[in-house]
Amino acid sequence: MEQTSEAQFNQLVDELMFSIEESIDSSGAELDYENSGGLLTLTCETNGSQIILSRQPALGEVWLAARSGGFHFKLQDTDQGSRWCNTIDSTPLAEALSQAFQEQAKEQINFDF
């Protein structure tokens, strides 16, 4: 992936977070979310647990914090186009986020980004 400016990075992350919010809204899942100060906090209404996404412009990464741990994602070129992928094992963020919701909220949400 070619180097992006901080403004480009922030635009990409804004689009990512909006897409996540839209997926949650259309899923009917019992989740609340708040997007503030570069953090997207997702709260599972059934048990109060949280999943947090934060932007890290200096590193060009999005971080995911869930009960299962903390994960770092970077935009990478793949066969399916540019995708946010785990910096350790290349798992797509959409897949990791779906798994986190399944584990914490028992909610099945498919993300399309």
DSSP file (Angstrom, degrees, kcal/mol; ACC not computed):
  #  RESIDUE AA STRUCTURE BP1 BP2  ACC     N-H-->O    O-->H-N    N-H-->O    O-->H-N    TCO  KAPPA ALPHA  PHI   PSI    X-CA   Y-CA   Z-CA
    1    1 A M              0   0    0      0, 0.0     3,-0.1     0, 0.0     2,-0.0   0.000 360.0 360.0 360.0 131.1    0.0    0.0    0.0
    2    2 A E        -     0   0    0      1,-0.1     2,-0.1    74,-0.0     0, 0.0  -0.339 360.0 -88.2 -71.0 155.9    1.4    3.3   -0.9
    3    3 A Q        -     0   0    0      1,-0.0     2,-0.3    -2,-0.0    -1,-0.1  -0.382  45.2-158.2 -65.6 134.7    2.0    5.9    1.8
    4    4 A T        -     0   0    0     -2,-0.1     2,-0.1    -3,-0.1    -1,-0.0  -0.831  17.4-113.1-113.4 154.5   -0.9    8.1    2.6
    5    5 A S     >  -     0   0    0     -2,-0.3     4,-2.8     1,-0.1     5,-0.2  -0.312  33.7-106.1 -75.8 167.6   -1.0   11.5    4.3
    6    6 A E  H  > S+     0   0    0      1,-0.2     4,-2.7     2,-0.2     5,-0.2   0.887 122.6  52.5 -63.3 -37.4   -2.6   11.9    7.7
    7    7 A A  H  > S+     0   0    0      2,-0.2     4,-2.0     1,-0.2    -1,-0.2   0.915 111.2  46.3 -64.3 -42.5   -5.5   13.7    6.1
    8    8 A Q  H  > S+     0   0    0      2,-0.2     4,-2.5     1,-0.2    -2,-0.2   0.920 112.4  51.1 -64.4 -43.5   -6.0   10.8    3.7
    9    9 A F  H  X S+     0   0    0     -4,-2.8     4,-2.5     1,-0.2     5,-0.2   0.937 109.9  49.1 -58.4 -48.1   -5.7    8.2    6.5
   10   10 A N  H  X S+     0   0    0     -4,-2.7     4,-2.5     1,-0.2    -1,-0.2   0.872 110.4  51.3 -62.6 -36.8   -8.3   10.1    8.6
   11   11 A Q  H  X S+     0   0    0     -4,-2.0     4,-2.2     2,-0.2    -1,-0.2   0.922 110.6  48.5 -64.4 -43.8  -10.7   10.2    5.6
   12   12 A L  H  X S+     0   0    0     -4,-2.5     4,-2.1     1,-0.2    -2,-0.2   0.900 113.4  46.6 -62.6 -41.7  -10.2    6.4    5.1
   13   13 A V  H  X S+     0   0    0     -4,-2.5     4,-2.9     2,-0.2     5,-0.2   0.886 109.4  54.3 -70.1 -38.3  -10.8    5.7    8.8
   14   14 A D  H  X S+     0   0    0     -4,-2.5     4,-2.3    -5,-0.2    -2,-0.2   0.930 110.8  46.6 -58.3 -44.3  -13.9    8.0    8.8
   15   15 A E  H  X S+     0   0    0     -4,-2.2     4,-2.2     2,-0.2    -2,-0.2   0.897 112.1  51.1 -64.5 -40.8  -15.3    6.0    5.9
   16   16 A L  H  X S+     0   0    0     -4,-2.1     4,-2.2     2,-0.2    -2,-0.2   0.943 111.6  46.0 -60.5 -49.7  -14.5    2.7    7.7
   17   17 A M  H  X S+     0   0    0     -4,-2.9     4,-2.4     1,-0.2    -2,-0.2   0.874 111.4  52.0 -65.6 -37.1  -16.2    3.7   10.9
   18   18 A F  H  X S+     0   0    0     -4,-2.3     4,-2.6    -5,-0.2    -1,-0.2   0.915 109.1  50.9 -63.1 -41.8  -19.3    5.0    9.1
   19   19 A S  H  X S+     0   0    0     -4,-2.2     4,-2.3     2,-0.2    -2,-0.2   0.894 109.6  50.2 -62.0 -40.6  -19.5    1.7    7.3
   20   20 A I  H  X S+     0   0    0     -4,-2.2     4,-2.2     2,-0.2    -1,-0.2   0.924 111.0  49.0 -63.1 -44.8  -19.3   -0.2   10.6
   21   21 A E  H  X S+     0   0    0     -4,-2.4     4,-2.7     1,-0.2    -2,-0.2   0.915 111.2  49.9 -60.5 -43.9  -22.1    2.0   12.0
   22   22 A E  H  X S+     0   0    0     -4,-2.6     4,-2.5     1,-0.2    -1,-0.2   0.899 109.6  51.2 -62.4 -41.2  -24.2    1.4    9.0
   23   23 A S  H  X S+     0   0    0     -4,-2.3     4,-1.0     2,-0.2    -1,-0.2   0.902 111.7  47.3 -63.3 -41.1  -23.7   -2.4    9.2
   24   24 A I  H  X>S+     0   0    0     -4,-2.2     4,-0.9     2,-0.2     5,-0.7   0.932 111.9  50.3 -65.5 -45.8  -24.7   -2.3   12.9
   25   25 A D  H ><5S+     0   0    0     -4,-2.7     3,-0.6     1,-0.2    -2,-0.2   0.914 113.9  44.0 -58.6 -44.5  -27.8   -0.2   12.2
   26   26 A S  H 3<5S+     0   0    0     -4,-2.5    -1,-0.2     1,-0.2    -2,-0.2   0.652 104.7  65.2 -78.3 -14.0  -29.0   -2.5    9.4
   27   27 A S  H 3<5S-     0   0    0     -4,-1.0    -1,-0.2    -3,-0.5    -2,-0.2   0.755  93.5-136.0 -79.7 -24.2  -28.3   -5.7   11.4
   28   28 A G  T <<5 +     0   0    0     -4,-0.9    -3,-0.1    -3,-0.6    -2,-0.1   0.565  49.0 156.7  77.1   7.6  -30.9   -5.0   14.1
   29   29 A A      < -     0   0    0     -5,-0.7     2,-1.8     1,-0.1    -1,-0.2  -0.294  55.1-112.1 -66.8 151.5  -28.3   -6.1   16.7
   30   30 A E  S    S+     0   0    0     75,-0.1    15,-2.0    -3,-0.1    16,-0.5  -0.564  72.9 126.3 -86.1  76.1  -28.7   -4.9   20.2
   31   31 A L  E     -A   44   0A   0     -2,-1.8     2,-0.3    13,-0.2    13,-0.2  -0.985  45.2-155.1-134.9 142.3  -25.6   -2.7   20.2
   32   32 A D  E     -A   43   0A   0     11,-2.5    11,-3.1    -2,-0.4     2,-0.3  -0.860  15.8-168.0-108.8 151.6  -25.0    1.0   21.0
   33   33 A Y  E     -A   42   0A   0     -2,-0.3     2,-0.4     9,-0.2     9,-0.2  -0.993  12.7-167.9-140.9 152.2  -22.2    2.9   19.5
   34   34 A E  E     -A   41   0A   0      7,-2.0     7,-2.9    -2,-0.3     2,-0.6  -0.992   6.5-161.1-138.1 128.1  -20.5    6.3   20.1
   35   35 A N  E     +A   40   0A   0     -2,-0.4     2,-0.3     5,-0.2     5,-0.2  -0.932  32.6 143.1-112.6 110.5  -18.0    7.8   17.7
   36   36 A S  E >   -A   39   0A   0      3,-2.5     3,-1.6    -2,-0.6    -2,-0.1  -0.976  60.2  -5.4-153.2 131.5  -16.0   10.5   19.4
   37   37 A G  T 3  S-     0   0    0     -2,-0.3     3,-0.1     1,-0.3    -1,-0.1   0.818 127.7 -49.2  59.6  35.5  -12.4   11.7   19.3
   38   38 A G  T 3  S+     0   0    0      1,-0.3    17,-1.7    16,-0.1     2,-0.4   0.521 117.1 109.9  82.9   4.0  -11.1    9.1   16.9
   39   39 A L  E <   -AB  36  54A   0     -3,-1.6    -3,-2.5    15,-0.2     2,-0.6  -0.939  51.2-161.7-115.2 134.9  -12.7    6.2   19.0
   40   40 A L  E     -AB  35  53A   0     13,-2.9    13,-2.5    -2,-0.4     2,-0.6  -0.952  15.3-166.6-111.8 109.8  -15.6    4.1   18.0
   41   41 A T  E     -AB  34  52A   0     -7,-2.9    -7,-2.0    -2,-0.6     2,-0.5  -0.873   2.1-167.4-102.4 120.8  -17.0    2.5   21.2
   42   42 A L  E     -AB  33  51A   0      9,-3.0     9,-2.5    -2,-0.6     2,-0.5  -0.934   4.4-163.0-110.8 122.3  -19.5   -0.3   20.6
   43   43 A T  E     -AB  32  50A   0    -11,-3.1   -11,-2.5    -2,-0.5     2,-0.7  -0.920  15.6-137.3-113.4 126.6  -21.4   -1.5   23.6
   44   44 A C  E >>  -A   31   0A   0      5,-3.0     4,-2.7    -2,-0.5     3,-0.6  -0.711  11.8-155.4 -80.1 115.6  -23.2   -4.8   23.8
   45   45 A E  T 34 S+     0   0    0    -15,-2.0    -1,-0.2    -2,-0.7   -14,-0.1   0.803  86.7  61.9 -65.0 -29.1  -26.6   -4.1   25.4
   46   46 A T  T 34 S+     0   0    0    -16,-0.5    -1,-0.2     1,-0.2    59,-0.1   0.843 128.0   4.3 -69.6 -33.2  -27.0   -7.6   26.6
   47   47 A N  T <4 S-     0   0    0     -3,-0.6    -2,-0.2     2,-0.2    -1,-0.2   0.406  92.3-117.9-134.7   0.9  -24.0   -7.7   28.9
   48   48 A G     <  +     0   0    0     -4,-2.7    -3,-0.1     1,-0.2    57,-0.1   0.460  62.6 144.8  77.4  -0.2  -22.4   -4.2   28.8
   49   49 A S        -     0   0    0     -5,-0.2    -5,-3.0    55,-0.2     2,-0.3  -0.330  37.3-140.1 -70.9 157.7  -19.1   -5.4   27.3
   50   50 A Q  E     -B   43   0A   0     -7,-0.2     2,-0.4    -3,-0.1    -7,-0.2  -0.891  17.3-162.1-123.8 150.2  -17.4   -3.1   24.9
   51   51 A I  E     -B   42   0A   0     -9,-2.5    -9,-3.0    -2,-0.3     2,-0.4  -1.000  22.0-162.9-123.4 128.9  -15.5   -3.3   21.6
   52   52 A I  E     -BC  41  65A   0     13,-2.5    13,-3.0    -2,-0.4     2,-0.5  -0.949  12.6-167.5-123.7 131.8  -13.4   -0.3   20.8
   53   53 A L  E     -BC  40  64A   0    -13,-2.5   -13,-2.9    -2,-0.4     2,-0.4  -0.958  14.7-178.9-111.5 132.2  -11.8    0.8   17.5
   54   54 A S  E     -BC  39  63A   0      9,-2.4     9,-3.1    -2,-0.5     2,-0.3  -0.981  23.1-127.2-132.8 146.6   -9.3    3.6   17.6
   55   55 A R  E     - C   0  62A   0    -17,-1.7     7,-0.2    -2,-0.4   -45,-0.0  -0.710  13.6-168.0 -91.6 142.6   -7.3    5.3   14.9
   56   56 A Q  E >>> + C   0  61A   0      5,-2.9     5,-1.9    -2,-0.3     4,-1.3  -0.744   8.9 176.7-127.6  80.5   -3.5    5.6   15.2
   57   57 A P  T 345S+     0   0    0      0, 0.0     3,-0.2     0, 0.0    -1,-0.1   0.835  76.5  59.8 -59.7 -35.7   -2.5    8.1   12.5
   58   58 A A  T 345S+     0   0    0      1,-0.2    -2,-0.0     2,-0.1   -52,-0.0   0.831 117.5  32.5 -62.5 -30.6    1.2    8.1   13.4
   59   59 A L  T <45S-     0   0    0     -3,-1.1    -1,-0.2     2,-0.2     3,-0.1   0.536 105.4-124.3-100.5 -10.1    1.3    4.3   12.6
   60   60 A G  T  <5S+     0   0    0     -4,-1.3    15,-0.6     1,-0.3     2,-0.3   0.851  70.5 125.0  67.5  34.1   -1.3    4.3    9.9
   61   61 A E  E   < -CD  56  74A   0     -5,-1.9    -5,-2.9    13,-0.1     2,-0.4  -0.843  57.8-142.6-126.3 159.1   -3.2    1.7   11.8
   62   62 A V  E     -CD  55  73A   0     11,-2.5    11,-2.4    -2,-0.3     2,-0.4  -0.986  24.8-149.3-114.7 131.6   -6.7    1.0   13.3
   63   63 A W  E     -CD  54  72A   0     -9,-3.1    -9,-2.4    -2,-0.4     2,-0.5  -0.850   5.1-157.6-107.0 139.3   -6.6   -0.8   16.6
   64   64 A L  E     -CD  53  71A   0      7,-2.9     7,-2.6    -2,-0.4     2,-0.5  -0.965   5.2-168.8-115.4 124.4   -9.3   -3.1   17.8
   65   65 A A  E     +CD  52  70A   0    -13,-3.0   -13,-2.5    -2,-0.5     2,-0.3  -0.968  22.9 147.5-114.9 123.9   -9.8   -3.8   21.5
   66   66 A A  E >   - D   0  69A   0      3,-2.5     3,-1.8    -2,-0.5   -15,-0.1  -0.861  64.0 -90.1-142.0 173.7  -12.1   -6.7   22.5
   67   67 A R  T 3  S+     0   0    0     -2,-0.3     3,-0.1     1,-0.3   -16,-0.1   0.842 125.1  59.2 -57.2 -32.1  -12.3   -9.3   25.3
   68   68 A S  T 3  S-     0   0    0      1,-0.2     2,-0.3    32,-0.0    -1,-0.3   0.575 121.4 -88.7 -76.8  -8.5  -10.2  -11.6   23.1
   69   69 A G  E <   -D   66   0A   0     -3,-1.8    -3,-2.5     2,-0.0     2,-0.4  -0.865  49.7 -52.9 137.9-170.0   -7.4   -9.0   23.0
   70   70 A G  E     -D   65   0A   0     -2,-0.3     2,-0.4    -5,-0.2    -5,-0.2  -0.913  47.7-173.9-112.2 137.2   -5.9   -6.1   21.2
   71   71 A F  E     -D   64   0A   0     -7,-2.6    -7,-2.9    -2,-0.4     2,-0.4  -0.973  15.1-144.5-135.9 145.2   -5.3   -6.2   17.5
   72   72 A H  E     -D   63   0A   0     -2,-0.4    15,-2.5    -9,-0.2     2,-0.4  -0.908  15.6-167.9-112.3 136.3   -3.7   -3.8   15.0
   73   73 A F  E     -DE  62  86A   0    -11,-2.4   -11,-2.5    -2,-0.4     2,-0.3  -0.972   4.2-173.7-128.4 139.5   -4.9   -3.4   11.4
   74   74 A K  E     -DE  61  85A   0     11,-2.5    11,-2.7    -2,-0.4     2,-0.4  -0.961  36.1-102.7-129.9 146.1   -3.3   -1.7    8.4
   75   75 A L  E     + E   0  84A   0    -15,-0.6     2,-0.3    -2,-0.3     9,-0.2  -0.563  49.9 177.6 -70.6 123.4   -4.6   -1.0    5.0
   76   76 A Q  E     - E   0  83A   0      7,-3.2     7,-2.8    -2,-0.4     2,-0.5  -0.944  33.8-114.1-130.0 148.8   -3.1   -3.6    2.6
   77   77 A D  E     + E   0  82A   0     -2,-0.3     2,-0.2     5,-0.2     5,-0.2  -0.712  46.5 166.7 -79.6 127.9   -3.5   -4.4   -1.1
   78   78 A T  E >   - E   0  81A   0      3,-1.8     3,-1.8    -2,-0.5     0, 0.0  -0.737  55.1 -90.1-130.3 179.1   -5.1   -7.8   -1.5
   79   79 A D  T 3  S+     0   0    0      1,-0.3     3,-0.1    -2,-0.2    -2,-0.0   0.775 129.3  51.6 -62.1 -25.8   -6.7   -9.8   -4.3
   80   80 A Q  T 3  S-     0   0    0      1,-0.4    -1,-0.3     3,-0.0     2,-0.2   0.234 124.0-100.4 -93.9  12.6  -10.0   -8.2   -3.2
   81   81 A G  E <  S-E   78   0A   0     -3,-1.8    -3,-1.8     2,-0.1    -1,-0.4  -0.602  75.0 -13.5  99.5-165.7   -8.6   -4.7   -3.4
   82   82 A S  E    S+E   77   0A   0     -5,-0.2     2,-0.3    -2,-0.2    -5,-0.2  -0.586  73.2 170.2 -75.6 129.1   -7.4   -2.6   -0.4
   83   83 A R  E     -E   76   0A   0     -7,-2.8    -7,-3.2    -2,-0.3     2,-0.7  -0.976  41.6-110.0-139.2 151.2   -8.5   -4.1    2.9
   84   84 A W  E     -E   75   0A   0     -2,-0.3     9,-3.1    -9,-0.2     2,-0.3  -0.742  49.0-178.8 -79.1 117.2   -7.8   -3.4    6.6
   85   85 A C  E     -EF  74  92A   0    -11,-2.7   -11,-2.5    -2,-0.7     6,-0.1  -0.920  33.9 -97.8-125.8 147.1   -5.8   -6.5    7.6
   86   86 A N  E  >  -E   73   0A   0      5,-2.6     4,-1.7    -2,-0.3   -13,-0.3  -0.356  28.0-137.2 -59.2 134.2   -4.2   -7.7   10.9
   87   87 A T  T  4 S+     0   0    0    -15,-2.5    -1,-0.1     1,-0.2   -14,-0.1   0.650  99.3  42.7 -72.0 -14.2   -0.6   -6.8   11.0
   88   88 A I  T  4 S+     0   0    0    -16,-0.4    -1,-0.2     3,-0.1   -15,-0.1   0.887 135.2   5.7 -95.2 -53.2    0.3  -10.2   12.5
   89   89 A D  T  4 S-     0   0    0      2,-0.1    -2,-0.2     0, 0.0    -3,-0.0   0.343  91.0-118.4-120.7   6.7   -1.7  -12.8   10.6
   90   90 A S     <  +     0   0    0     -4,-1.7    -3,-0.1     1,-0.2     3,-0.1   0.607  52.8 161.4  66.5  14.7   -3.5  -10.7    7.8
   91   91 A T        -     0   0    0     -6,-0.1    -5,-2.6     1,-0.1    -1,-0.2  -0.482  46.4-110.4 -61.5 131.4   -7.0  -11.5    9.0
   92   92 A P  B  >  -F   85   0A   0      0, 0.0     4,-2.2     0, 0.0     3,-0.4  -0.381  16.6-126.9 -64.5 143.2   -9.3   -8.9    7.5
   93   93 A L  H  > S+     0   0    0     -9,-3.1     4,-3.0     1,-0.2     5,-0.3   0.881 109.3  59.8 -57.3 -40.3  -10.8   -6.4   10.1
   94   94 A A  H  > S+     0   0    0    -10,-0.3     4,-2.0     1,-0.2    -1,-0.2   0.902 108.6  44.3 -56.8 -41.6  -14.3   -7.3    8.9
   95   95 A E  H  > S+     0   0    0     -3,-0.4     4,-2.2     2,-0.2    -1,-0.2   0.914 114.1  48.6 -69.2 -44.6  -13.8  -10.9    9.9
   96   96 A A  H  X S+     0   0    0     -4,-2.2     4,-2.2     1,-0.2    -2,-0.2   0.889 112.5  48.9 -64.1 -39.4  -12.2  -10.1   13.2
   97   97 A L  H  X S+     0   0    0     -4,-3.0     4,-2.3     2,-0.2    -1,-0.2   0.908 110.0  50.8 -68.2 -42.2  -14.9   -7.6   14.1
   98   98 A S  H  X S+     0   0    0     -4,-2.0     4,-2.1    -5,-0.3    11,-0.2   0.913 111.7  48.6 -59.6 -42.6  -17.7  -10.2   13.2
   99   99 A Q  H  X S+     0   0    0     -4,-2.2     4,-2.5     2,-0.2    -2,-0.2   0.901 108.9  52.7 -65.3 -41.6  -15.9  -12.7   15.4
  100  100 A A  H  X S+     0   0    0     -4,-2.2     4,-2.6     1,-0.2     5,-0.3   0.907 110.9  47.1 -61.9 -41.8  -15.6  -10.2   18.3
  101  101 A F  H  X>S+     0   0    0     -4,-2.3     4,-2.2     2,-0.2     6,-1.4   0.885 111.3  51.5 -67.2 -37.5  -19.4   -9.5   18.1
  102  102 A Q  H  X5S+     0   0    0     -4,-2.1     4,-0.8     4,-0.2    -2,-0.2   0.927 115.4  42.0 -63.4 -44.1  -20.2  -13.2   18.0
  103  103 A E  H  <5S+     0   0    0     -4,-2.5    -2,-0.2     2,-0.1    -1,-0.2   0.902 125.9  30.8 -70.6 -42.2  -18.1  -13.9   21.1
  104  104 A Q  H  <5S+     0   0    0     -4,-2.6   -55,-0.2    -5,-0.2    -3,-0.2   0.859 135.6  19.5 -89.6 -37.2  -19.1  -10.9   23.2
  105  105 A A  H  <5S-     0   0    0     -4,-2.2    -3,-0.2    -5,-0.3   -75,-0.1   0.461  89.3-126.1-114.3  -4.0  -22.7  -10.2   22.2
  106  106 A K     << +     0   0    0     -4,-0.8     2,-0.4    -5,-0.7    -4,-0.2   0.853  67.5 137.4  55.6  33.8  -23.8  -13.4   20.6
  107  107 A E        -     0   0    0     -6,-1.4     2,-0.7    -9,-0.1    -1,-0.2  -0.921  51.9-142.1-113.4 136.1  -24.8  -11.2   17.6
  108  108 A Q        +     0   0    0     -2,-0.4     2,-0.4    -3,-0.1    -9,-0.1  -0.874  30.0 167.9 -98.7 111.8  -24.1  -12.2   13.9
  109  109 A I        -     0   0    0     -2,-0.7     2,-0.5   -11,-0.2    -8,-0.1  -0.990  21.9-154.2-126.3 128.4  -23.1   -9.0   12.0
  110  110 A N        -     0   0    0     -2,-0.4     2,-0.4   -87,-0.2   -15,-0.1  -0.890  11.7-152.4-102.2 128.5  -21.6   -9.1    8.5
  111  111 A F        -     0   0    0     -2,-0.5     2,-0.6   -17,-0.2   -91,-0.1  -0.832   4.5-157.3-103.6 136.9  -19.4   -6.1    7.6
  112  112 A D              0   0    0     -2,-0.4    -2,-0.0   -93,-0.2    -1,-0.0  -0.658 360.0 360.0-116.0  73.5  -19.1   -5.0    4.0
  113  113 A F              0   0    0     -2,-0.6   -29,-0.2   -29,-0.1    -1,-0.2   0.295 360.0 360.0-145.2 360.0  -15.8   -3.1    3.8
